[in-house]
Amino acid sequence: MRIGAKICGISTPDARDAALGGGASHIGFVFFAPSPRNLDPDASAALAVGVPDHVGRVGVFVDPDDALVERAVAAAGLDTIQLHKTAPDRVAALRTHFGVQAWAAVAVKTRADLDAARTFSGAADRILYDAKTPDGAALPGGMGLRFDWSLLDGVRHPLPWALSGGLDAGNVAEAVRRTGAALVDVSSGVESAPGVKDSAKIAGFLRTVATL
């Protein structure tokens, strides 16, 4: 089984091309103003032009309003919305209204945090397990934090799922072996500075994933 890889926080043509050239299964555009990776929907349209149909276009949002999702879906041709800090009924409503796949992010620090995944059964298409950021942090992800992967041992996942949080070329192989993840998601782990994607790091990450 080929392991999928999403390169998240794409904001330049060079980063997009590195992701596509390396064989990424998905690319992610962030629509969240506090993030250093934030894109205006109009800017995402230009980046999306070069993305082939077989690569998923994922828009990343934090409890968004309909207007932002509508603009982003239309501009970037999104087929998936990834929702952080968004209640299950809201995830379901956005998924239905816009006719796209919905991934629900579950922030993980303890085993009890995994219980939230079950609440998205029937509301989302995929769970994204991500590291919980500190209380008061401006961002729900993309901070290079990882959680204890052993927390996923023996978990019965209610939906297909992806692994995020602190991944990079040096640990992604261990992460996949440890958790059995079929899809991995990276952002800060392929950057030279917050929001600045490094094409060489993207290529290295994707080369490693391709060997798994």
Accessible surface in RSA format (square Angstrom, percent):
REM  Atomic radii and reference values for relative SASA: ProtOr
REM  Chains: A
REM  Algorithm: Lee & Richards
REM  Probe-radius: 1.40
REM  Slices: 20
REM RES _ NUM      All-atoms   Total-Side   Main-Chain    Non-polar    All polar
REM                ABS   REL    ABS   REL    ABS   REL    ABS   REL    ABS   REL
RES MET A   1   178.75  92.6 103.22  68.3  75.53 179.8  85.40  72.6  93.35 123.7
RES ARG A   2   162.52  68.2 135.78  69.2  26.75  63.7  76.03 103.9  86.49  52.4
RES ILE A   3    13.85   7.9  10.09   7.5   3.76   9.1  10.09   7.3   3.76  10.2
RES GLY A   4     9.79  12.1   0.00   N/A   9.79  12.1   8.73  23.9   1.07   2.4
RES ALA A   5     2.86   2.6   1.85   2.9   1.01   2.3   1.85   2.6   1.01   2.7
RES LYS A   6     0.01   0.0   0.01   0.0   0.00   0.0   0.01   0.0   0.00   0.0
RES ILE A   7     0.00   0.0   0.00   0.0   0.00   0.0   0.00   0.0   0.00   0.0
RES CYS A   8    10.15   7.7  10.15  11.3   0.00   0.0   1.56   4.0   8.58   9.3
RES GLY A   9     0.00   0.0   0.00   N/A   0.00   0.0   0.00   0.0   0.00   0.0
RES ILE A  10     0.00   0.0   0.00   0.0   0.00   0.0   0.00   0.0   0.00   0.0
RES SER A  11    35.67  30.1  19.50  26.0  16.17  37.2  11.01  23.4  24.66  34.5
RES THR A  12    63.45  45.1  63.21  64.1   0.24   0.6  58.06  78.0   5.39   8.1
RES PRO A  13    74.53  54.3  74.53  67.9   0.00   0.0  74.53  61.5   0.00   0.0
RES ASP A  14   103.60  72.6  99.26  98.8   4.33  10.2  21.27  50.1  82.33  82.1
RES ALA A  15     2.34   2.1   1.25   1.9   1.08   2.5   1.90   2.7   0.43   1.1
RES ARG A  16    32.40  13.6  32.40  16.5   0.00   0.0   0.00   0.0  32.40  19.6
RES ASP A  17    73.03  51.2  65.35  65.0   7.68  18.2  30.06  70.7  42.97  42.9
RES ALA A  18    19.50  17.9   5.66   8.7  13.85  31.5  17.21  24.2   2.29   6.1
RES ALA A  19     0.00   0.0   0.00   0.0   0.00   0.0   0.00   0.0   0.00   0.0
RES LEU A  20    39.90  22.2  21.91  15.7  17.99  45.2  22.73  16.0  17.17  46.2
RES GLY A  21    71.52  88.2   0.00   N/A  71.52  88.2  38.18 104.8  33.34  74.7
RES GLY A  22    32.77  40.4   0.00   N/A  32.77  40.4  16.16  44.4  16.60  37.2
RES GLY A  23    30.23  37.3   0.00   N/A  30.23  37.3  27.17  74.6   3.06   6.9
RES ALA A  24     4.75   4.4   0.00   0.0   4.75  10.8   0.00   0.0   4.75  12.6
RES SER A  25    22.38  18.9  14.52  19.4   7.86  18.1  20.23  43.1   2.15   3.0
RES HIS A  26    34.67  19.0  34.67  24.1   0.00   0.0  16.68  17.2  18.00  20.9
RES ILE A  27     0.00   0.0   0.00   0.0   0.00   0.0   0.00   0.0   0.00   0.0
RES GLY A  28     0.00   0.0   0.00   N/A   0.00   0.0   0.00   0.0   0.00   0.0
RES PHE A  29     0.00   0.0   0.00   0.0   0.00   0.0   0.00   0.0   0.00   0.0
RES VAL A  30    12.20   8.0  12.20  11.0   0.00   0.0  12.20  10.6   0.00   0.0
RES PHE A  31     3.43   1.7   0.32   0.2   3.11   8.1   2.13   1.3   1.30   3.7
RES PHE A  32    42.16  21.1  39.15  24.2   3.01   7.8  41.98  25.4   0.18   0.5
RES ALA A  33    85.96  79.0  61.50  94.9  24.46  55.6  61.79  87.0  24.17  64.0
RES PRO A  34    76.67  55.9  43.28  39.4  33.40 121.4  55.93  46.2  20.74 128.9
RES SER A  35    12.13  10.3   5.74   7.7   6.39  14.7   3.47   7.4   8.66  12.1
RES PRO A  36    68.80  50.1  31.66  28.9  37.14 135.0  45.88  37.9  22.92 142.4
RES ARG A  37     9.35   3.9   8.68   4.4   0.67   1.6   3.32   4.5   6.03   3.7
RES ASN A  38    62.09  42.8  40.87  39.5  21.22  51.1   4.96  11.9  57.13  55.2
RES LEU A  39    15.58   8.7  11.35   8.1   4.23  10.6  12.67   8.9   2.91   7.8
RES ASP A  40    71.40  50.0  61.66  61.4   9.75  23.0  34.81  81.9  36.59  36.5
RES PRO A  41     5.30   3.9   5.30   4.8   0.00   0.0   5.30   4.4   0.00   0.0
RES ASP A  42   101.64  71.2  90.85  90.4  10.79  25.5  29.98  70.6  71.66  71.5
RES ALA A  43    45.80  42.1  33.30  51.4  12.49  28.4  42.90  60.4   2.90   7.7
RES SER A  44     0.00   0.0   0.00   0.0   0.00   0.0   0.00   0.0   0.00   0.0
RES ALA A  45    33.25  30.6  30.85  47.6   2.39   5.4  31.03  43.7   2.22   5.9
RES ALA A  46    70.39  64.7  54.54  84.2  15.85  36.1  61.86  87.1   8.53  22.6
RES LEU A  47     8.71   4.8   8.71   6.2   0.00   0.0   8.71   6.1   0.00   0.0
RES ALA A  48     2.63   2.4   2.56   4.0   0.06   0.1   2.63   3.7   0.00   0.0
RES VAL A  49   126.80  83.4  98.31  89.0  28.49  68.6 106.06  92.2  20.74  56.2
RES GLY A  50    38.63  47.6   0.00   N/A  38.63  47.6  24.79  68.0  13.84  31.0
RES VAL A  51     5.75   3.8   0.00   0.0   5.75  13.8   0.98   0.8   4.77  12.9
RES PRO A  52    52.29  38.1  40.33  36.8  11.96  43.5  51.60  42.6   0.69   4.3
RES ASP A  53   144.82 101.4 112.21 111.7  32.60  77.1  42.42  99.8 102.40 102.1
RES HIS A  54   155.59  85.0 119.96  83.4  35.63  91.1  96.62  99.6  58.97  68.6
RES VAL A  55     4.87   3.2   3.27   3.0   1.60   3.9   3.41   3.0   1.45   3.9
RES GLY A  56    11.74  14.5   0.00   N/A  11.74  14.5   9.22  25.3   2.52   5.6
RES ARG A  57    43.52  18.3  43.52  22.2   0.00   0.0   3.74   5.1  39.78  24.1
RES VAL A  58     0.00   0.0   0.00   0.0   0.00   0.0   0.00   0.0   0.00   0.0
RES GLY A  59     0.00   0.0   0.00   N/A   0.00   0.0   0.00   0.0   0.00   0.0
RES VAL A  60    11.93   7.9  11.93  10.8   0.00   0.0  11.93  10.4   0.00   0.0
RES PHE A  61     0.00   0.0   0.00   0.0   0.00   0.0   0.00   0.0   0.00   0.0
RES VAL A  62    27.14  17.9  14.60  13.2  12.53  30.2  14.60  12.7  12.53  34.0
RES ASP A  63    85.74  60.1  66.79  66.5  18.96  44.8  10.86  25.6  74.88  74.7
RES PRO A  64     9.27   6.8   0.56   0.5   8.71  31.7   6.27   5.2   3.00  18.6
RES ASP A  65    90.69  63.5  82.18  81.8   8.52  20.1  39.15  92.1  51.55  51.4
RES ASP A  66    62.03  43.5  59.38  59.1   2.66   6.3  26.67  62.8  35.36  35.3
RES ALA A  67    62.05  57.1  56.66  87.4   5.40  12.3  59.81  84.2   2.25   6.0
RES LEU A  68    52.39  29.2  49.49  35.4   2.90   7.3  51.83  36.4   0.55   1.5
RES VAL A  69     0.00   0.0   0.00   0.0   0.00   0.0   0.00   0.0   0.00   0.0
RES GLU A  70   104.78  60.2 103.46  78.3   1.32   3.2  24.08  46.6  80.70  65.9
RES ARG A  71   113.27  47.6 105.83  53.9   7.44  17.7  54.86  75.0  58.41  35.4
RES ALA A  72     0.00   0.0   0.00   0.0   0.00   0.0   0.00   0.0   0.00   0.0
RES VAL A  73    26.22  17.3  24.26  22.0   1.96   4.7  24.26  21.1   1.96   5.3
RES ALA A  74    83.31  76.6  49.30  76.1  34.01  77.4  59.76  84.2  23.54  62.4
RES ALA A  75    30.20  27.8   8.52  13.1  21.68  49.3  18.16  25.6  12.05  31.9
RES ALA A  76     0.36   0.3   0.00   0.0   0.36   0.8   0.36   0.5   0.00   0.0
RES GLY A  77    40.35  49.8   0.00   N/A  40.35  49.8  27.52  75.5  12.83  28.7
RES LEU A  78     9.27   5.2   0.00   0.0   9.27  23.3   0.00   0.0   9.27  24.9
RES ASP A  79    62.35  43.7  55.67  55.4   6.68  15.8  41.47  97.6  20.88  20.8
RES THR A  80     3.70   2.6   3.70   3.8   0.00   0.0   0.00   0.0   3.70   5.6
RES ILE A  81     0.00   0.0   0.00   0.0   0.00   0.0   0.00   0.0   0.00   0.0
RES GLN A  82     4.48   2.5   4.48   3.3   0.00   0.0   0.00   0.0   4.48   3.4
RES LEU A  83     1.88   1.0   0.00   0.0   1.88   4.7   0.00   0.0   1.88   5.1
RES HIS A  84    12.02   6.6  11.88   8.3   0.14   0.4   5.58   5.8   6.44   7.5
RES LYS A  85   140.21  68.4 107.03  65.7  33.19  79.0  86.80  78.1  53.42  56.9
RES THR A  86    10.34   7.4   0.00   0.0  10.34  24.7   1.69   2.3   8.66  13.1
RES ALA A  87    55.71  51.2  42.77  66.0  12.94  29.4  49.67  70.0   6.03  16.0
RES PRO A  88    41.78  30.4  41.63  37.9   0.15   0.5  41.78  34.5   0.00   0.0
RES ASP A  89   111.07  77.8  97.07  96.6  14.00  33.1  50.54 119.0  60.52  60.4
RES ARG A  90    68.85  28.9  65.71  33.5   3.14   7.5  33.31  45.5  35.55  21.5
RES VAL A  91     0.22   0.1   0.22   0.2   0.00   0.0   0.22   0.2   0.00   0.0
RES ALA A  92    30.48  28.0  29.58  45.7   0.90   2.1  30.05  42.3   0.44   1.2
RES ALA A  93    51.27  47.1  39.20  60.5  12.06  27.4  48.84  68.8   2.43   6.4
RES LEU A  94     1.45   0.8   1.17   0.8   0.29   0.7   1.45   1.0   0.00   0.0
RES ARG A  95    69.76  29.3  68.05  34.7   1.71   4.1  10.47  14.3  59.29  35.9
RES THR A  96   111.87  79.6  90.16  91.4  21.72  51.8  72.50  97.4  39.37  59.5
RES HIS A  97   127.67  69.8  96.90  67.4  30.77  78.7  61.79  63.7  65.88  76.7
RES PHE A  98    35.82  17.9  14.81   9.2  21.01  54.7  19.78  12.0  16.04  45.9
RES GLY A  99    68.54  84.5   0.00   N/A  68.54  84.5  35.88  98.5  32.67  73.2
RES VAL A 100    17.74  11.7   6.86   6.2  10.87  26.2  13.34  11.6   4.40  11.9
RES GLN A 101    91.47  51.1  88.06  64.4   3.40   8.1  21.42  45.6  70.05  53.1
RES ALA A 102     0.00   0.0   0.00   0.0   0.00   0.0   0.00   0.0   0.00   0.0
RES TRP A 103     2.62   1.1   2.62   1.3   0.00   0.0   2.60   1.4   0.02   0.0
RES ALA A 104     0.39   0.4   0.39   0.6   0.00   0.0   0.39   0.5   0.00   0.0
RES ALA A 105    16.36  15.0   3.78   5.8  12.57  28.6   3.78   5.3  12.57  33.3
RES VAL A 106     4.60   3.0   1.63   1.5   2.96   7.1   4.60   4.0   0.00   0.0
RES ALA A 107    45.71  42.0  34.53  53.3  11.18  25.4  34.98  49.3  10.72  28.4
RES VAL A 108     1.27   0.8   0.00   0.0   1.27   3.1   0.00   0.0   1.27   3.4
RES LYS A 109   148.01  72.2 132.28  81.2  15.72  37.4  76.08  68.5  71.93  76.6
RES THR A 110    68.92  49.0  66.24  67.2   2.68   6.4  63.08  84.7   5.84   8.8
RES ARG A 111   117.90  49.5 114.37  58.3   3.53   8.4  55.69  76.1  62.21  37.7
RES ALA A 112    69.94  64.3  55.80  86.1  14.14  32.2  60.71  85.5   9.23  24.4
RES ASP A 113    27.11  19.0  19.59  19.5   7.52  17.8   7.83  18.4  19.28  19.2
RES LEU A 114    10.46   5.8   6.00   4.3   4.46  11.2   6.17   4.3   4.28  11.5
RES ASP A 115    71.56  50.1  68.11  67.8   3.45   8.2  18.53  43.6  53.03  52.9
RES ALA A 116    43.50  40.0  37.16  57.3   6.34  14.4  42.22  59.4   1.29   3.4
RES ALA A 117     1.75   1.6   1.75   2.7   0.00   0.0   1.75   2.5   0.00   0.0
RES ARG A 118   149.88  62.9 139.34  71.0  10.55  25.1  55.01  75.2  94.88  57.5
RES THR A 119    80.14  57.0  59.30  60.1  20.85  49.7  65.34  87.8  14.80  22.4
RES PHE A 120    14.84   7.4  14.84   9.2   0.00   0.0  14.84   9.0   0.00   0.0
RES SER A 121    68.06  57.5  46.54  62.1  21.52  49.6  15.37  32.7  52.69  73.8
RES GLY A 122    65.84  81.2   0.00   N/A  65.84  81.2  41.82 114.8  24.02  53.8
RES ALA A 123     8.73   8.0   8.14  12.6   0.58   1.3   8.59  12.1   0.14   0.4
RES ALA A 124     2.50   2.3   0.00   0.0   2.50   5.7   0.00   0.0   2.50   6.6
RES ASP A 125    39.30  27.5  28.45  28.3  10.85  25.7  10.63  25.0  28.66  28.6
RES ARG A 126    50.71  21.3  50.71  25.8   0.00   0.0   0.70   1.0  50.01  30.3
RES ILE A 127     0.21   0.1   0.21   0.2   0.00   0.0   0.21   0.2   0.00   0.0
RES LEU A 128     0.65   0.4   0.65   0.5   0.00   0.0   0.65   0.5   0.00   0.0
RES TYR A 129     0.40   0.2   0.40   0.2   0.00   0.0   0.00   0.0   0.40   0.5
RES ASP A 130     9.55   6.7   9.55   9.5   0.00   0.0   2.08   4.9   7.47   7.4
RES ALA A 131     4.47   4.1   3.35   5.2   1.11   2.5   3.35   4.7   1.11   3.0
RES LYS A 132    83.84  40.9  69.85  42.9  13.99  33.3  35.81  32.2  48.03  51.2
RES THR A 133    17.30  12.3   8.91   9.0   8.39  20.0   1.68   2.3  15.62  23.6
RES PRO A 134    80.38  58.6  65.05  59.3  15.33  55.7  77.10  63.7   3.28  20.4
RES ASP A 135   150.43 105.4 116.53 116.0  33.90  80.2  44.70 105.2 105.72 105.4
RES GLY A 136    85.51 105.4   0.00   N/A  85.51 105.4  42.92 117.8  42.59  95.4
RES ALA A 137    26.88  24.7   3.62   5.6  23.26  52.9  14.53  20.5  12.36  32.7
RES ALA A 138    75.95  69.8  48.95  75.5  27.00  61.4  60.09  84.6  15.86  42.0
RES LEU A 139    24.35  13.6  24.01  17.2   0.34   0.9  24.10  16.9   0.26   0.7
RES PRO A 140    19.27  14.0  14.07  12.8   5.21  18.9  15.11  12.5   4.16  25.9
RES GLY A 141    15.04  18.5   0.00   N/A  15.04  18.5  10.38  28.5   4.66  10.4
RES GLY A 142    28.97  35.7   0.00   N/A  28.97  35.7  10.67  29.3  18.30  41.0
RES MET A 143    85.53  44.3  54.68  36.2  30.85  73.4  62.40  53.1  23.13  30.6
RES GLY A 144    42.28  52.1   0.00   N/A  42.28  52.1  15.93  43.7  26.35  59.0
RES LEU A 145    69.37  38.6  64.93  46.5   4.44  11.2  66.89  47.0   2.49   6.7
RES ARG A 146   115.24  48.4  89.49  45.6  25.75  61.3  37.47  51.2  77.77  47.1
RES PHE A 147    10.03   5.0   2.11   1.3   7.93  20.6   9.78   5.9   0.25   0.7
RES ASP A 148    81.80  57.3  69.26  68.9  12.54  29.6  31.90  75.1  49.90  49.8
RES TRP A 149     5.07   2.0   3.97   1.9   1.10   2.6   3.95   2.1   1.12   1.8
RES SER A 150    38.01  32.1  32.21  43.0   5.79  13.3  17.97  38.3  20.03  28.1
RES LEU A 151    29.67  16.5  28.25  20.2   1.42   3.6  29.67  20.8   0.00   0.0
RES LEU A 152     9.61   5.4   2.47   1.8   7.14  18.0   2.83   2.0   6.78  18.2
RES ASP A 153    65.15  45.6  54.93  54.7  10.23  24.2  35.22  82.9  29.93  29.8
RES GLY A 154    74.84  92.3   0.00   N/A  74.84  92.3  41.79 114.7  33.06  74.0
RES VAL A 155    32.55  21.4  14.88  13.5  17.67  42.6  18.56  16.1  13.99  37.9
RES ARG A 156   223.35  93.8 202.22 103.1  21.14  50.3  82.84 113.2 140.51  85.2
RES HIS A 157    57.12  31.2  28.30  19.7  28.82  73.7  21.54  22.2  35.58  41.4
RES PRO A 158    42.88  31.2  10.55   9.6  32.33 117.5  23.18  19.1  19.70 122.4
RES LEU A 159    29.77  16.6  21.76  15.6   8.01  20.1  27.92  19.6   1.85   5.0
RES PRO A 160    78.20  57.0  66.92  61.0  11.28  41.0  77.16  63.7   1.05   6.5
RES TRP A 161    32.87  13.2  28.12  13.6   4.76  11.2  11.55   6.2  21.32  34.6
RES ALA A 162     0.08   0.1   0.08   0.1   0.00   0.0   0.08   0.1   0.00   0.0
RES LEU A 163     0.00   0.0   0.00   0.0   0.00   0.0   0.00   0.0   0.00   0.0
RES SER A 164    12.23  10.3  12.23  16.3   0.00   0.0   0.00   0.0  12.23  17.1
RES GLY A 165     8.80  10.8   0.00   N/A   8.80  10.8   6.44  17.7   2.35   5.3
RES GLY A 166    18.73  23.1   0.00   N/A  18.73  23.1   4.78  13.1  13.95  31.2
RES LEU A 167     3.06   1.7   0.00   0.0   3.06   7.7   0.00   0.0   3.06   8.2
RES ASP A 168    52.91  37.1  52.91  52.7   0.00   0.0  12.66  29.8  40.24  40.1
RES ALA A 169    43.49  40.0  32.06  49.5  11.43  26.0  32.23  45.4  11.25  29.8
RES GLY A 170    77.63  95.7   0.00   N/A  77.63  95.7  39.30 107.9  38.32  85.8
RES ASN A 171    21.73  15.0  21.40  20.7   0.33   0.8  12.01  28.9   9.72   9.4
RES VAL A 172     0.00   0.0   0.00   0.0   0.00   0.0   0.00   0.0   0.00   0.0
RES ALA A 173    21.54  19.8  21.41  33.0   0.13   0.3  21.41  30.2   0.13   0.4
RES GLU A 174    84.63  48.6  83.33  63.0   1.31   3.1  27.40  53.0  57.23  46.7
RES ALA A 175     0.00   0.0   0.00   0.0   0.00   0.0   0.00   0.0   0.00   0.0
RES VAL A 176    15.90  10.5  14.09  12.8   1.81   4.4  14.09  12.2   1.81   4.9
RES ARG A 177   178.94  75.1 143.58  73.2  35.36  84.2  76.31 104.3 102.63  62.2
RES ARG A 178   106.09  44.5  88.70  45.2  17.40  41.4  36.09  49.3  70.00  42.4
RES THR A 179    22.08  15.7   0.00   0.0  22.08  52.6   4.96   6.7  17.12  25.9
RES GLY A 180    52.19  64.4   0.00   N/A  52.19  64.4  33.61  92.2  18.58  41.6
RES ALA A 181     0.59   0.5   0.00   0.0   0.59   1.3   0.00   0.0   0.59   1.6
RES ALA A 182    39.43  36.3  33.37  51.5   6.07  13.8  33.37  47.0   6.07  16.1
RES LEU A 183     6.53   3.6   6.53   4.7   0.00   0.0   6.53   4.6   0.00   0.0
RES VAL A 184     0.00   0.0   0.00   0.0   0.00   0.0   0.00   0.0   0.00   0.0
RES ASP A 185     6.36   4.5   5.42   5.4   0.94   2.2   1.28   3.0   5.08   5.1
RES VAL A 186     2.71   1.8   0.00   0.0   2.71   6.5   2.71   2.4   0.00   0.0
RES SER A 187    17.72  15.0  12.60  16.8   5.12  11.8  11.75  25.0   5.97   8.4
RES SER A 188    33.21  28.1  20.77  27.7  12.45  28.7  16.01  34.1  17.21  24.1
RES GLY A 189    22.95  28.3   0.00   N/A  22.95  28.3  13.17  36.1   9.78  21.9
RES VAL A 190     0.40   0.3   0.40   0.4   0.00   0.0   0.40   0.4   0.00   0.0
RES GLU A 191    12.72   7.3   3.31   2.5   9.40  22.4   2.50   4.8  10.21   8.3
RES SER A 192    72.75  61.5  38.24  51.0  34.52  79.5  31.38  66.8  41.38  58.0
RES ALA A 193    45.96  42.3  37.51  57.9   8.46  19.2  45.75  64.4   0.21   0.6
RES PRO A 194   104.93  76.5  90.12  82.2  14.80  53.8  92.32  76.2  12.61  78.4
RES GLY A 195    12.09  14.9   0.00   N/A  12.09  14.9   1.50   4.1  10.59  23.7
RES VAL A 196    79.28  52.2  75.96  68.8   3.32   8.0  79.28  68.9   0.00   0.0
RES LYS A 197    26.47  12.9   2.78   1.7  23.69  56.4   2.78   2.5  23.69  25.2
RES ASP A 198    37.83  26.5  32.60  32.5   5.23  12.4   7.58  17.8  30.25  30.2
RES SER A 199    49.22  41.6  42.83  57.2   6.38  14.7  33.89  72.2  15.32  21.5
RES ALA A 200    75.44  69.4  60.36  93.2  15.08  34.3  67.28  94.7   8.16  21.6
RES LYS A 201    94.16  45.9  87.64  53.8   6.52  15.5  58.79  52.9  35.37  37.7
RES ILE A 202     0.00   0.0   0.00   0.0   0.00   0.0   0.00   0.0   0.00   0.0
RES ALA A 203    30.87  28.4  29.91  46.2   0.97   2.2  30.36  42.7   0.52   1.4
RES GLY A 204    13.27  16.4   0.00   N/A  13.27  16.4  11.67  32.0   1.60   3.6
RES PHE A 205     0.06   0.0   0.06   0.0   0.00   0.0   0.06   0.0   0.00   0.0
RES LEU A 206     4.88   2.7   3.00   2.1   1.88   4.7   3.00   2.1   1.88   5.1
RES ARG A 207   158.46  66.5 152.61  77.8   5.85  13.9  75.42 103.1  83.04  50.3
RES THR A 208    34.92  24.8  30.59  31.0   4.33  10.3  17.08  22.9  17.84  27.0
RES VAL A 209     6.35   4.2   4.78   4.3   1.58   3.8   4.78   4.2   1.58   4.3
RES ALA A 210    80.09  73.6  44.31  68.4  35.79  81.4  53.31  75.1  26.79  71.0
RES THR A 211   111.37  79.2  73.23  74.2  38.14  90.9  71.83  96.5  39.53  59.8
RES LEU A 212    63.44  35.3  17.13  12.3  46.32 116.4  45.10  31.7  18.35  49.4
END  Absolute sums over single chains surface
CHAIN  1 A     9079.0       6559.0       2520.0       5090.8       3988.1
END  Absolute sums over all chains
TOTAL          9079.0       6559.0       2520.0       5090.8       3988.1
